[in-house]
Amino acid sequence: MPSPESPIGRSAVAVALSGACLALAAAAPASAAPAPSAPDLPEAAPAKVVQVPMEAANIVSAAPDTDGEGATARLDNGQSIELTEEAYDHWTENKDDVATKDLVVGDCGYSFLWLFSTGNRGYMVWTGFHVNQNAWFYGWESAVIGAGDTRYEQTFEDGGVLDSQDWSQDYYGMVPATDLYDGMVDNGWAFLSNLQICTALGPNDTQWIQ
């Protein structure tokens, strides 16, 4: 199975996380699953991972973007998402084989986020999802917002096939001043094997970064 690629190089911690999340997924359904195991952090780190349910939606229509880099899909929950070229091709090739009107819209897994202060105005964000069916593709945008309306965004997507119920990534950054900061999943989705889109409904995590 190809490993997800991201704009930031994956650490050895992130590799270990992937296996931990898969083990948790096998142990219990998403609705009853415990919080995923966190990355290796200093002993003083608070053990807090915020997770919220994700909601399934159907693609109503999709059209290629003018730059040819992907497509914009409209969902039946009113949301629009940017599909990768591979995800759009997969939907185009298989959409006639699935009666989306018969697919159940509702809970399809959970998303999670953890914002953590690493000291010296540094932070770590750990975010990802567990879904009830294998995700073939995904798109994930998170942000850290705080002092002076600063906003640090991070976007992840997979150019290949994920074919897994779990994905997570940790990344690091710096802020200009000690303050309360809000970490959030801005826009996250997973393209499931049944052609539904499992959309993130958050979460947010506010932490004092110093």
MDAnalysis code that builds the backbone (N, CA, C; Angstrom):
import MDAnalysis as mda
import numpy as np

u = mda.Universe.empty(630, n_residues=210, atom_resindex=np.repeat(np.arange(210), 3), trajectory=True)
u.add_TopologyAttr("name", ["N", "CA", "C"] * 210)
u.add_TopologyAttr("resid", np.arange(1, 211))
u.add_TopologyAttr("resname", ["MET", "PRO", "SER", "PRO", "GLU", "SER", "PRO", "ILE", "GLY", "ARG", "SER", "ALA", "VAL", "ALA", "VAL", "ALA", "LEU", "SER", "GLY", "ALA", "CYS", "LEU", "ALA", "LEU", "ALA", "ALA", "ALA", "ALA", "PRO", "ALA", "SER", "ALA", "ALA", "PRO", "ALA", "PRO", "SER", "ALA", "PRO", "ASP", "LEU", "PRO", "GLU", "ALA", "ALA", "PRO", "ALA", "LYS", "VAL", "VAL", "GLN", "VAL", "PRO", "MET", "GLU", "ALA", "ALA", "ASN", "ILE", "VAL", "SER", "ALA", "ALA", "PRO", "ASP", "THR", "ASP", "GLY", "GLU", "GLY", "ALA", "THR", "ALA", "ARG", "LEU", "ASP", "ASN", "GLY", "GLN", "SER", "ILE", "GLU", "LEU", "THR", "GLU", "GLU", "ALA", "TYR", "ASP", "HIS", "TRP", "THR", "GLU", "ASN", "LYS", "ASP", "ASP", "VAL", "ALA", "THR", "LYS", "ASP", "LEU", "VAL", "VAL", "GLY", "ASP", "CYS", "GLY", "TYR", "SER", "PHE", "LEU", "TRP", "LEU", "PHE", "SER", "THR", "GLY", "ASN", "ARG", "GLY", "TYR", "MET", "VAL", "TRP", "THR", "GLY", "PHE", "HIS", "VAL", "ASN", "GLN", "ASN", "ALA", "TRP", "PHE", "TYR", "GLY", "TRP", "GLU", "SER", "ALA", "VAL", "ILE", "GLY", "ALA", "GLY", "ASP", "THR", "ARG", "TYR", "GLU", "GLN", "THR", "PHE", "GLU", "ASP", "GLY", "GLY", "VAL", "LEU", "ASP", "SER", "GLN", "ASP", "TRP", "SER", "GLN", "ASP", "TYR", "TYR", "GLY", "MET", "VAL", "PRO", "ALA", "THR", "ASP", "LEU", "TYR", "ASP", "GLY", "MET", "VAL", "ASP", "ASN", "GLY", "TRP", "ALA", "PHE", "LEU", "SER", "ASN", "LEU", "GLN", "ILE", "CYS", "THR", "ALA", "LEU", "GLY", "PRO", "ASN", "ASP", "THR", "GLN", "TRP", "ILE", "GLN"])
u.atoms.positions = np.array([
    [0.847, -1.192, 0.000],
    [0.000, 0.000, 0.000],
    [0.878, 1.236, 0.000],
    [0.667, 2.163, -0.928],
    [1.495, 3.352, -0.954],
    [1.298, 4.161, 0.311],
    [2.394, 4.801, 0.795],
    [2.295, 5.642, 1.972],
    [1.863, 7.038, 1.560],
    [1.011, 7.699, 2.368],
    [0.607, 9.059, 2.041],
    [1.810, 9.976, 2.015],
    [1.818, 10.898, 1.083],
    [2.870, 11.899, 1.002],
    [2.323, 13.198, 1.546],
    [3.176, 14.068, 2.069],
    [2.728, 15.362, 2.553],
    [3.780, 16.404, 2.225],
    [3.397, 17.704, 2.305],
    [4.363, 18.756, 2.020],
    [5.514, 18.770, 2.992],
    [5.328, 18.215, 4.170],
    [6.386, 18.157, 5.165],
    [6.833, 16.716, 5.296],
    [8.153, 16.503, 5.379],
    [8.656, 15.147, 5.490],
    [8.109, 14.445, 6.703],
    [7.730, 13.185, 6.533],
    [7.163, 12.424, 7.643],
    [8.261, 12.006, 8.589],
    [8.032, 12.192, 9.874],
    [8.993, 11.782, 10.891],
    [8.799, 10.315, 11.218],
    [9.800, 9.750, 11.919],
    [9.673, 8.361, 12.354],
    [8.490, 8.207, 13.287],
    [8.177, 9.272, 14.030],
    [7.022, 9.226, 14.918],
    [5.751, 9.012, 14.133],
    [5.614, 9.711, 13.003],
    [4.386, 9.594, 12.207],
    [4.223, 8.187, 11.673],
    [5.344, 7.528, 11.328],
    [5.277, 6.153, 10.843],
    [4.759, 5.237, 11.940],
    [5.274, 5.434, 13.155],
    [4.810, 4.616, 14.276],
    [3.341, 4.863, 14.567],
    [2.924, 6.111, 14.400],
    [1.519, 6.453, 14.643],
    [0.578, 5.693, 13.742],
    [0.958, 5.535, 12.487],
    [0.080, 4.877, 11.524],
    [-0.272, 3.475, 11.978],
    [0.741, 2.731, 12.456],
    [0.486, 1.384, 12.931],
    [-0.387, 1.377, 14.172],
    [-0.162, 2.365, 15.072],
    [-0.970, 2.430, 16.288],
    [-2.426, 2.688, 15.976],
    [-2.679, 3.582, 15.016],
    [-4.065, 3.886, 14.661],
    [-4.753, 2.686, 14.042],
    [-4.039, 1.918, 13.214],
    [-4.634, 0.750, 12.577],
    [-5.019, -0.291, 13.613],
    [-4.166, -0.459, 14.629],
    [-4.471, -1.421, 15.670],
    [-5.729, -1.010, 16.433],
    [-5.870, 0.275, 16.701],
    [-7.058, 0.754, 17.389],
    [-8.298, 0.562, 16.550],
    [-8.173, 0.793, 15.249],
    [-9.336, 0.667, 14.372],
    [-9.859, -0.753, 14.363],
    [-8.967, -1.738, 14.452],
    [-9.387, -3.130, 14.421],
    [-10.049, -3.542, 15.730],
    [-9.748, -2.813, 16.798],
    [-10.212, -3.239, 18.104],
    [-11.653, -2.869, 18.379],
    [-12.172, -1.792, 17.740],
    [-13.521, -1.346, 18.070],
    [-14.063, -0.500, 16.942],
    [-15.403, -0.441, 16.786],
    [-15.982, 0.430, 15.772],
    [-15.701, 1.881, 16.091],
    [-15.818, 2.748, 15.061],
    [-15.440, 4.141, 15.237],
    [-16.229, 4.812, 16.337],
    [-17.492, 4.467, 16.489],
    [-18.322, 5.142, 17.471],
    [-17.879, 4.854, 18.905],
    [-17.157, 3.732, 19.097],
    [-16.742, 3.370, 20.439],
    [-15.228, 3.356, 20.587],
    [-14.503, 3.782, 19.552],
    [-13.047, 3.689, 19.560],
    [-12.445, 4.666, 20.559],
    [-11.391, 4.261, 21.266],
    [-10.717, 5.185, 22.178],
    [-9.930, 6.213, 21.387],
    [-9.494, 7.278, 22.061],
    [-8.663, 8.278, 21.395],
    [-7.390, 7.627, 20.885],
    [-6.920, 8.002, 19.697],
    [-5.720, 7.390, 19.135],
    [-4.502, 7.647, 20.013],
    [-3.524, 6.761, 19.929],
    [-2.284, 6.946, 20.666],
    [-1.542, 8.164, 20.115],
    [-1.024, 8.974, 21.004],
    [-0.361, 10.218, 20.603],
    [1.098, 9.969, 20.237],
    [1.720, 10.932, 19.549],
    [3.154, 10.815, 19.260],
    [3.967, 10.795, 20.549],
    [5.205, 10.357, 20.449],
    [6.096, 10.379, 21.598],
    [6.430, 11.829, 21.934],
    [6.119, 12.248, 23.165],
    [6.314, 13.626, 23.584],
    [6.943, 13.656, 24.969],
    [7.439, 14.820, 25.398],
    [8.007, 14.919, 26.755],
    [6.992, 14.519, 27.818],
    [7.485, 14.100, 28.976],
    [6.613, 13.626, 30.051],
    [5.612, 14.693, 30.486],
    [5.978, 15.960, 30.361],
    [5.111, 17.043, 30.819],
    [3.947, 17.308, 29.881],
    [3.929, 16.649, 28.726],
    [2.874, 16.916, 27.739],
    [1.522, 16.464, 28.259],
    [0.484, 17.312, 28.126],
    [-0.859, 16.889, 28.532],
    [-1.413, 15.859, 27.561],
    [-2.012, 14.801, 28.079],
    [-2.544, 13.735, 27.216],
    [-3.941, 14.130, 26.749],
    [-4.019, 15.031, 25.796],
    [-5.305, 15.536, 25.341],
    [-5.377, 15.486, 23.825],
    [-6.265, 14.673, 23.305],
    [-6.526, 14.632, 21.872],
    [-8.025, 14.875, 21.700],
    [-8.369, 15.892, 20.932],
    [-9.771, 16.227, 20.718],
    [-10.255, 15.499, 19.475],
    [-11.351, 14.769, 19.588],
    [-11.891, 14.070, 18.428],
    [-13.393, 14.301, 18.332],
    [-13.896, 14.401, 17.105],
    [-15.318, 14.631, 16.861],
    [-15.769, 13.720, 15.722],
    [-17.070, 13.403, 15.660],
    [-17.567, 12.546, 14.573],
    [-17.401, 13.201, 13.210],
    [-17.282, 12.367, 12.188],
    [-17.320, 12.824, 10.805],
    [-18.671, 12.428, 10.214],
    [-19.079, 13.129, 9.161],
    [-20.398, 12.914, 8.577],
    [-20.283, 12.552, 7.106],
    [-21.018, 11.523, 6.690],
    [-20.981, 11.072, 5.298],
    [-21.865, 11.948, 4.424],
    [-21.423, 12.184, 3.213],
    [-22.192, 12.933, 2.218],
    [-21.935, 12.308, 0.858],
    [-22.810, 12.623, -0.105],
    [-22.679, 12.097, -1.461],
    [-22.250, 13.191, -2.425],
    [-21.473, 12.819, -3.417],
    [-21.109, 13.762, -4.476],
    [-22.304, 13.917, -5.409],
    [-22.755, 15.146, -5.569],
    [-23.861, 15.441, -6.476],
    [-23.345, 15.672, -7.883],
    [-22.259, 16.417, -7.992],
    [-21.650, 16.691, -9.296],
    [-20.192, 17.041, -9.087],
    [-19.402, 16.896, -10.130],
    [-17.990, 17.257, -10.073],
    [-17.546, 17.697, -11.456],
    [-16.696, 18.712, -11.502],
    [-16.212, 19.240, -12.779],
    [-14.724, 19.546, -12.658],
    [-13.956, 19.240, -13.700],
    [-12.508, 19.507, -13.660],
    [-12.223, 20.999, -13.493],
    [-11.173, 21.314, -12.745],
    [-10.743, 22.703, -12.606],
    [-10.064, 23.168, -13.889],
    [-10.059, 24.458, -14.100],
    [-9.493, 24.999, -15.344],
    [-7.989, 24.751, -15.460],
    [-7.313, 24.617, -14.312],
    [-5.870, 24.375, -14.368],
    [-5.526, 22.915, -14.611],
    [-6.560, 22.046, -14.650],
    [-6.322, 20.634, -14.931],
    [-5.686, 19.865, -13.795],
    [-5.608, 20.474, -12.605],
    [-4.940, 19.834, -11.475],
    [-5.864, 18.987, -10.619],
    [-7.150, 19.032, -10.871],
    [-8.108, 18.294, -10.057],
    [-9.512, 18.685, -10.448],
    [-10.436, 18.608, -9.496],
    [-11.821, 18.922, -9.795],
    [-12.507, 19.451, -8.546],
    [-13.547, 20.238, -8.762],
    [-14.379, 20.720, -7.669],
    [-15.643, 19.875, -7.617],
    [-15.907, 19.290, -6.461],
    [-17.087, 18.438, -6.283],
    [-18.078, 19.126, -5.360],
    [-19.344, 19.029, -5.696],
    [-20.412, 19.568, -4.856],
    [-21.084, 18.400, -4.148],
    [-21.261, 18.527, -2.828],
    [-21.836, 17.468, -2.021],
    [-23.291, 17.779, -1.683],
    [-24.047, 16.744, -1.322],
    [-25.464, 16.964, -1.022],
    [-25.701, 17.590, 0.349],
    [-24.636, 17.875, 1.088],
    [-24.780, 18.631, 2.336],
    [-24.492, 20.117, 2.122],
    [-24.310, 20.514, 0.851],
    [-24.050, 21.906, 0.514],
    [-22.587, 22.282, 0.466],
    [-21.712, 21.387, 0.845],
    [-20.281, 21.663, 0.876],
    [-19.657, 21.424, -0.497],
    [-18.591, 22.165, -0.793],
    [-17.784, 21.921, -1.992],
    [-16.378, 21.551, -1.553],
    [-15.787, 20.579, -2.221],
    [-14.431, 20.146, -1.895],
    [-13.608, 20.060, -3.167],
    [-12.298, 20.157, -2.999],
    [-11.377, 20.038, -4.125],
    [-10.831, 18.614, -4.175],
    [-11.215, 17.866, -5.204],
    [-10.739, 16.498, -5.386],
    [-9.409, 16.504, -6.131],
    [-8.546, 15.568, -5.776],
    [-7.351, 15.370, -6.581],
    [-7.756, 14.795, -7.938],
    [-6.852, 14.858, -8.888],
    [-7.146, 14.305, -10.215],
    [-7.466, 12.820, -10.133],
    [-6.723, 12.096, -9.282],
    [-6.950, 10.661, -9.140],
    [-8.320, 10.374, -8.537],
    [-8.722, 11.173, -7.532],
    [-10.025, 10.972, -6.906],
    [-11.150, 11.270, -7.896],
    [-10.989, 12.319, -8.687],
    [-12.015, 12.671, -9.675],
    [-12.141, 11.572, -10.725],
    [-11.009, 11.056, -11.183],
    [-11.037, 9.983, -12.181],
    [-11.728, 8.746, -11.614],
    [-11.443, 8.435, -10.345],
    [-12.061, 7.259, -9.717],
    [-13.572, 7.439, -9.629],
    [-14.016, 8.632, -9.241],
    [-15.453, 8.898, -9.152],
    [-16.106, 8.820, -10.527],
    [-15.461, 9.402, -11.530],
    [-16.015, 9.406, -12.887],
    [-16.175, 7.990, -13.428],
    [-15.185, 7.144, -13.157],
    [-15.195, 5.786, -13.685],
    [-16.204, 4.879, -12.965],
    [-16.542, 5.202, -11.720],
    [-17.358, 4.277, -10.914],
    [-18.709, 4.819, -10.488],
    [-19.014, 6.079, -10.743],
    [-20.234, 6.686, -10.207],
    [-21.504, 5.994, -10.698],
    [-21.482, 5.460, -11.917],
    [-22.686, 4.826, -12.454],
    [-22.953, 3.455, -11.845],
    [-21.974, 2.925, -11.092],
    [-22.144, 1.613, -10.476],
    [-22.752, 1.689, -9.088],
    [-22.934, 2.909, -8.564],
    [-23.444, 3.088, -7.206],
    [-24.635, 4.024, -7.241],
    [-25.749, 3.595, -6.632],
    [-26.933, 4.452, -6.539],
    [-26.788, 5.320, -5.298],
    [-26.214, 6.513, -5.454],
    [-25.915, 7.352, -4.291],
    [-27.172, 7.738, -3.518],
    [-28.328, 7.753, -4.181],
    [-29.556, 8.111, -3.464],
    [-29.892, 7.086, -2.387],
    [-29.326, 5.878, -2.505],
    [-29.604, 4.831, -1.531],
    [-28.564, 4.775, -0.410],
    [-27.529, 5.594, -0.514],
    [-26.488, 5.571, 0.501],
    [-26.924, 6.367, 1.723],
    [-26.602, 5.848, 2.891],
    [-27.014, 6.484, 4.142],
    [-26.060, 7.626, 4.471],
    [-26.636, 8.779, 4.778],
    [-25.830, 9.921, 5.191],
    [-25.840, 9.988, 6.711],
    [-24.671, 10.078, 7.321],
    [-24.602, 10.115, 8.779],
    [-23.188, 9.868, 9.254],
    [-23.055, 9.380, 10.477],
    [-21.754, 9.147, 11.098],
    [-20.937, 8.155, 10.266],
    [-19.712, 8.521, 9.949],
    [-18.863, 7.627, 9.143],
    [-17.468, 7.461, 9.740],
    [-17.244, 7.968, 10.952],
    [-15.942, 7.852, 11.583],
    [-15.698, 9.035, 12.494],
    [-14.426, 9.359, 12.734],
    [-14.108, 10.535, 13.538],
    [-12.807, 11.159, 13.062],
    [-12.696, 12.466, 13.293],
    [-11.461, 13.201, 13.025],
    [-10.883, 13.661, 14.351],
    [-9.575, 13.926, 14.383],
    [-8.958, 14.344, 15.634],
    [-7.866, 15.374, 15.379],
    [-7.578, 16.143, 16.434],
    [-6.524, 17.161, 16.374],
    [-5.985, 17.394, 17.766],
    [-4.699, 17.599, 17.846],
    [-4.027, 17.910, 19.100],
    [-3.037, 19.023, 18.838],
    [-3.229, 20.157, 19.506],
    [-2.283, 21.271, 19.461],
    [-1.486, 21.249, 20.752],
    [-0.159, 21.281, 20.637],
    [0.700, 21.115, 21.812],
    [1.859, 22.101, 21.752],
    [2.134, 22.783, 22.860],
    [3.270, 23.707, 22.944],
    [4.551, 22.928, 23.199],
    [5.551, 23.150, 22.358],
    [6.836, 22.461, 22.507],
    [7.885, 23.345, 23.175],
    [7.506, 24.587, 23.569],
    [8.445, 25.500, 24.217],
    [9.128, 26.417, 23.229],
    [9.626, 27.560, 23.725],
    [10.304, 28.550, 22.885],
    [9.422, 28.993, 21.719],
    [8.125, 29.154, 21.996],
    [7.109, 29.582, 21.028],
    [6.928, 28.582, 19.882],
    [7.274, 27.355, 20.144],
    [7.057, 26.309, 19.138],
    [5.793, 25.520, 19.433],
    [5.254, 24.877, 18.409],
    [4.056, 24.060, 18.602],
    [4.128, 22.816, 17.731],
    [3.321, 21.840, 18.111],
    [3.114, 20.652, 17.308],
    [1.619, 20.487, 17.085],
    [1.235, 20.090, 15.895],
    [-0.140, 19.712, 15.599],
    [-0.132, 18.259, 15.153],
    [-1.010, 17.465, 15.736],
    [-1.213, 16.081, 15.275],
    [-2.668, 15.966, 14.881],
    [-2.945, 15.547, 13.662],
    [-4.307, 15.495, 13.171],
    [-4.488, 14.321, 12.222],
    [-5.740, 13.913, 12.036],
    [-6.017, 12.800, 11.138],
    [-7.433, 12.303, 11.295],
    [-7.682, 11.085, 10.827],
    [-9.035, 10.530, 10.892],
    [-8.998, 9.017, 11.002],
    [-10.120, 8.477, 11.482],
    [-10.437, 7.052, 11.381],
    [-11.830, 6.973, 10.779],
    [-12.000, 6.203, 9.711],
    [-13.292, 6.089, 9.049],
    [-13.745, 4.635, 9.033],
    [-15.064, 4.435, 8.847],
    [-15.653, 3.102, 8.975],
    [-15.372, 2.194, 7.787],
    [-15.086, 2.786, 6.637],
    [-14.715, 2.028, 5.451],
    [-13.375, 2.552, 4.950],
    [-12.702, 1.774, 4.129],
    [-11.419, 2.233, 3.614],
    [-11.564, 3.540, 2.861],
    [-10.631, 4.455, 3.134],
    [-10.560, 5.709, 2.394],
    [-9.577, 5.521, 1.241],
    [-10.014, 5.888, 0.050],
    [-9.137, 5.781, -1.118],
    [-8.305, 7.038, -1.305],
    [-8.910, 8.176, -1.040],
    [-8.221, 9.463, -1.179],
    [-8.640, 10.350, -0.012],
    [-7.897, 11.433, 0.195],
    [-8.266, 12.372, 1.250],
    [-7.720, 13.761, 0.924],
    [-8.312, 14.754, 1.564],
    [-7.802, 16.119, 1.551],
    [-7.953, 16.664, 2.954],
    [-6.938, 17.326, 3.476],
    [-6.966, 17.739, 4.880],
    [-6.291, 19.088, 5.026],
    [-7.011, 20.053, 5.594],
    [-6.472, 21.385, 5.846],
    [-6.650, 21.721, 7.319],
    [-5.565, 22.082, 7.972],
    [-5.637, 22.511, 9.366],
    [-4.976, 23.876, 9.493],
    [-5.244, 24.555, 10.597],
    [-4.694, 25.890, 10.809],
    [-4.453, 26.128, 12.283],
    [-3.485, 26.975, 12.591],
    [-3.234, 27.468, 13.940],
    [-3.402, 28.980, 13.888],
    [-4.302, 29.515, 14.719],
    [-4.652, 30.936, 14.684],
    [-4.455, 31.518, 16.075],
    [-3.865, 32.742, 16.140],
    [-3.641, 33.321, 17.455],
    [-3.255, 34.775, 17.427],
    [-2.227, 35.094, 18.178],
    [-1.831, 36.480, 18.437],
    [-1.667, 37.283, 17.154],
    [-2.257, 38.493, 17.181],
    [-2.128, 39.388, 16.036],
    [-2.773, 38.857, 14.783],
    [-3.810, 38.031, 14.950],
    [-4.509, 37.434, 13.805],
    [-3.574, 36.601, 12.930],
    [-2.505, 36.086, 13.528],
    [-1.624, 35.199, 12.778],
    [-2.369, 33.922, 12.433],
    [-2.085, 33.382, 11.274],
    [-2.750, 32.165, 10.806],
    [-1.725, 31.321, 10.059],
    [-1.519, 30.114, 10.540],
    [-0.572, 29.195, 9.913],
    [-1.354, 27.992, 9.406],
    [-1.360, 27.806, 8.104],
    [-2.165, 26.751, 7.490],
    [-1.272, 25.614, 7.009],
    [-1.830, 24.426, 7.030],
    [-1.132, 23.247, 6.522],
    [-2.119, 22.407, 5.725],
    [-1.738, 22.023, 4.524],
    [-2.608, 21.240, 3.650],
    [-1.942, 19.913, 3.329],
    [-2.720, 18.838, 3.420],
    [-2.239, 17.500, 3.081],
    [-3.182, 16.879, 2.064],
    [-2.640, 16.142, 1.137],
    [-3.443, 15.320, 0.243],
    [-2.568, 14.210, -0.303],
    [-3.205, 13.160, -0.775],
    [-2.470, 12.004, -1.273],
    [-2.637, 11.920, -2.772],
    [-1.542, 11.850, -3.490],
    [-1.600, 11.737, -4.940],
    [-1.821, 10.319, -5.422],
    [-1.778, 9.349, -4.506],
    [-2.006, 7.962, -4.881],
    [-3.253, 7.430, -4.216],
    [-3.276, 6.135, -3.959],
    [-4.419, 5.497, -3.307],
    [-4.034, 5.174, -1.866],
    [-4.818, 5.679, -0.916],
    [-4.532, 5.424, 0.500],
    [-4.952, 4.008, 0.885],
    [-6.199, 3.620, 0.562],
    [-6.734, 2.284, 0.834],
    [-6.550, 1.878, 2.297],
    [-7.024, 2.718, 3.203],
    [-6.892, 2.459, 4.635],
    [-8.018, 3.166, 5.378],
    [-8.331, 2.687, 6.575],
    [-9.319, 3.359, 7.415],
    [-8.709, 4.481, 8.235],
    [-7.397, 4.593, 8.228],
    [-6.721, 5.534, 9.114],
    [-5.668, 6.360, 8.394],
    [-5.588, 7.616, 8.778],
    [-4.506, 8.496, 8.325],
    [-4.223, 9.508, 9.426],
    [-2.954, 9.822, 9.660],
    [-2.596, 10.874, 10.609],
    [-1.268, 11.488, 10.204],
    [-1.041, 12.707, 10.662],
    [0.204, 13.414, 10.375],
    [0.488, 14.389, 11.506],
    [1.744, 14.488, 11.908],
    [2.142, 15.526, 12.852],
    [3.070, 16.503, 12.145],
    [3.009, 17.766, 12.559],
    [3.903, 18.769, 11.990],
    [4.163, 19.850, 13.034],
    [5.207, 20.626, 12.792],
    [5.703, 21.568, 13.785],
    [5.821, 22.968, 13.190],
    [5.722, 23.992, 14.066],
    [5.852, 25.373, 13.621],
    [6.205, 26.290, 14.771],
    [6.288, 27.590, 14.490],
    [6.619, 28.607, 15.482],
    [5.573, 29.709, 15.428],
    [5.325, 30.357, 16.580],
    [4.424, 31.506, 16.652],
    [5.226, 32.731, 17.079],
    [4.736, 33.954, 16.798],
    [5.517, 35.162, 17.079],
    [5.512, 35.596, 18.537],
    [4.516, 35.124, 19.328],
    [4.406, 35.582, 20.708],
    [3.707, 34.546, 21.560],
    [4.034, 34.534, 22.848],
    [3.337, 33.672, 23.793],
    [1.884, 34.122, 23.916],
    [0.951, 33.204, 23.738],
    [-0.461, 33.564, 23.759],
    [-1.302, 32.289, 23.662],
    [-2.629, 32.450, 23.778],
    [-3.544, 31.358, 23.490],
    [-3.689, 31.226, 21.975],
    [-3.603, 30.014, 21.479],
    [-3.757, 29.758, 20.047],
    [-4.807, 28.672, 19.841],
    [-5.475, 28.765, 18.716],
    [-6.538, 27.824, 18.387],
    [-6.101, 26.979, 17.201],
    [-6.049, 25.678, 17.403],
    [-5.767, 24.756, 16.307],
    [-7.073, 24.156, 15.816],
    [-7.226, 24.014, 14.508],
    [-8.500, 23.525, 13.986],
    [-8.298, 22.777, 12.672],
    [-9.233, 21.879, 12.391],
    [-9.338, 21.286, 11.065],
    [-10.283, 22.191, 10.280],
    [-9.749, 22.882, 9.298],
    [-10.527, 23.823, 8.492],
    [-11.441, 23.101, 7.505],
    [-10.862, 22.140, 6.826],
    [-11.591, 21.445, 5.768],
    [-10.937, 20.074, 5.585],
    [-11.628, 19.046, 6.005],
    [-11.067, 17.702, 5.892],
    [-12.091, 16.733, 5.335],
    [-11.627, 15.831, 4.482],
    [-12.539, 14.832, 3.919],
    [-11.772, 13.581, 3.529],
    [-12.510, 12.481, 3.507],
    [-11.959, 11.202, 3.050],
    [-12.928, 10.616, 2.028],
    [-12.415, 10.200, 0.881],
    [-13.198, 9.606, -0.208],
    [-13.253, 8.107, 0.071],
    [-14.436, 7.613, 0.450],
    [-14.563, 6.230, 0.891],
    [-14.732, 5.266, -0.275],
    [-14.552, 3.981, 0.033],
    [-14.627, 2.953, -1.005],
    [-16.022, 2.812, -1.598],
    [-17.053, 3.313, -0.894],
    [-18.413, 3.259, -1.438],
    [-18.779, 4.524, -2.216],
    [-17.787, 5.357, -2.522],
    [-17.907, 6.612, -3.272],
    [-18.530, 7.741, -2.462],
    [-18.776, 7.538, -1.180],
    [-19.203, 8.641, -0.337],
    [-17.996, 9.461, 0.111],
    [-18.270, 10.690, 0.530],
    [-17.251, 11.552, 1.107],
    [-17.532, 11.666, 2.599],
    [-16.568, 11.311, 3.423],
    [-16.685, 11.434, 4.877],
    [-16.045, 12.770, 5.254],
    [-16.868, 13.721, 5.699],
    [-16.400, 15.087, 5.921],
    [-16.153, 15.362, 7.399],
    [-15.116, 16.137, 7.674],
    [-14.764, 16.489, 9.046],
    [-15.649, 17.626, 9.540],
    [-16.076, 17.536, 10.793],
    [-16.875, 18.577, 11.441],
    [-16.039, 19.320, 12.481],
    [-14.770, 19.407, 12.281],
    [-13.818, 19.970, 13.236],
    [-12.670, 18.954, 13.355],
    [-12.022, 18.903, 14.497],
    [-12.281, 19.605, 15.752],
    [-11.409, 20.835, 15.935],
    [-11.572, 21.505, 17.086],
    [-10.730, 22.631, 17.515],
    [-10.041, 22.258, 18.824],
    [-8.863, 22.836, 19.030],
    [-8.141, 22.615, 20.275],
    [-7.386, 23.905, 20.616],
    [-7.715, 24.517, 21.743],
    [-7.065, 25.773, 22.160],
    [-6.011, 25.488, 23.220],
    [-4.792, 26.005, 22.993],
    [-3.690, 25.750, 23.909],
    [-2.859, 27.024, 24.099],
    [-2.246, 27.133, 25.258],
    [-1.313, 28.222, 25.552],
    [0.050, 27.818, 25.004],
    [0.540, 28.587, 24.040],
    [1.848, 28.300, 23.430],
    [2.837, 29.319, 23.942],
    [3.919, 28.816, 24.529],
    [4.918, 29.699, 25.131],
    [6.325, 29.263, 24.769],
])
